[in-house]
Amino acid sequence: MLDLNRSVAQPTVAPTTVATTPHDSVCMCWGDPHCRGFAIPKFSLSSSCAYLLASDNCQGPFWTFQIYARLHMGNHSSVHSVIVDFNGIRAEFKQNLVLKIANISYQDDFNDTASGFLGTFYENATAEFGGNWKPLVRMPNGVRIAWDGRKQVAIYISNWFENILCGLCGRIWDTKMYIGQKDSSKTFCPNKPVSKPRGSTTNDVEEYVNSHLLAVRDSGCKNECD
């Protein structure tokens, strides 16, 4: 199971002056799997594991949101699922356009006043977002997650979050790869140790990817995560 037993602070909400467009900065992950960060160029991942894509306040003990993905390799490589945790509320994006917010399923536009999440479903959003996205979900802090229901995810985030992000998506306007919160108890794949301390930079893509690993079932990372 994913180990997310960290303290959760009060939500970081972007100021009302932040532009409402979802096109400020974008991070994408898609089949094979590959990712392209907010500023980091495209890189490949070589395992079927769960990874942290983006979170805030990474240098301290508290976070207000986490976005992570289970990546699948095989005949039909894909972003198998995406999970968002925000202030105790969980959103789950699964295969076949299964979307749940706080265990409530949605298949059409919604405004969940209890959680503050908003959702829009598109037949084809290529013209607006440059991809065949289906649901677009807005978190209370303005972060948006677009999902095609099968193999790719995009995270749109305001440049207001410039200096407080971490995860595989990296930082806004910063091409350096920052080491995440490594865990020596985990079996990394492909068995590349994380030798540098958290918050330092690396030029080794494998080390960078492994430092953001959340869960793995076996040494080869060939199976889906628990």
URJO-V979437 format. One line per field, one symbol per residue. ss: DSSP state (H for helix, E for strand, - for the rest). psi: psi as a letter, one per 40 degrees, with the letter a starting at -180 (. if undefined). A space follows every 50 residues. Layout:
# URJO-V979437
ss: ???
psi: ???
This chain:
# URJO-V979437
ss: ------EE----------------EEEEEE---EEE------EE-----E EEEEEE-----EE-EEEEEEEE-----EEEEEEEEE--EEEEEEHHHEEE E--EEE---EEE----EEEEE----HHHH-----EEEE-----EEEE--- --EEEEE-HHH---EE----E--E--EE---------------------- EE--HHHHHH--EEE-----------
psi: ihgfgiihiihhhiieehieiefciihiiiidiiihadehihiiifigih ihdiiifeeaeiidihhiihhhiadgiihdihhhhhfehhhhhiiffhhh hfehiieiiiggdddeiiihhidhfdddefigicihhhideehihiheed eiihhhiiededeeiiideaihfheihhhagiheeihihgfhiheiihei iiehddddddeehdiididefeiii.
